[in-house]
Amino acid sequence: MRCIPELIYAIEQFEKELIKLGKKTKENLLSHFKRSTACDFRIDGTTVNAILQGQADDEEEDNGSGGDSPKAKRLKLSIASDSPTD
């Protein structure tokens, strides 16, 4: 699975070099080249909120106030990450 991100990176670098070469030669070298759209991702808001809440709890513990144990926090984060996004 590690080869997929490396392949995407190589394609993006190739496109970048074609753009540079096209500018030097004043030719559109990308006219027959399909631009990649492989960098597609989603941000799961519930997971982000859970992580931010966990960080806030960590800061409270560092200041001396009580809170959940680290095991309980991990459980909360795993439950939040398992919840559906839609």
N, C-alpha and C positions, 0 to 999 in steps of 0.2 A: 504493500500500500504506500510505501514511502516514495515509490517512483512516480506516482501521479503528481504530487506537488512539484517535483523536480521537472517533470515534463511541462507543466503549465508555466513554470518560471522560464524554461528554455524557449518556449513559444513566445512569451512576452518579450524576452530579450531579442529574439529574432525580429519581431515586429518593430521594436525600437530601432534596431540597426537598419531595417528597410526604410523607415521614416527618415533617418539621418542620411542614408545614401540617396534617397529620393530627393531630398532638399539640395544635395550637392549636385546631382545630375539634372535637376529641374524636371524630373519625370515622376509620374505617380506610380510607384512600384507596388502600391497596395490596391490597385484598381481591380485585380483579379484574385485578391487574397481576402478571405473571410476573416474578419476580426474576431478574436476569441472573446467569449463571455463566460469563461469558466470560473471567475472569481465571484461566485454567488453564495451568499450565506444569509442566515436569519439570526436575529438576536432575540432570545427568549426572555421576555420582560420579567417573568416570575422568577427565573433563575438569577437574573441580575439583581432584582430586589432582595432575594434571599441572601445573596452574597454580600450585598451592601448592609443588610440588617446584621449579618454575622460579623462584619467588620465593626459596626457600631457597638455590638455586644462585646467584642474583643477590647475595644477602647474603654468601655465601662469597667471591664474586669481589670484592666491595667491601672485604672484609677482607684481600685480598691472596692468597688461596689460588687455585689453578688450577681449571679446570673446562671445560665445553663452551663453544664459541663461541656468540655470539648466534644465528647461523644454525642451528647444531645444535639449540639449544633450541627455535627456531621449528619445526624439523622434527619434534622430539619432540612438541610441542604439537599440530601438525597431524595427526600419526599418532594421537595419543590421542583427538583429537576426531572422527576418522573411524571409530573402532572402534564396533561396535554396542553398545547399552545392554542388550540382553536376552540 
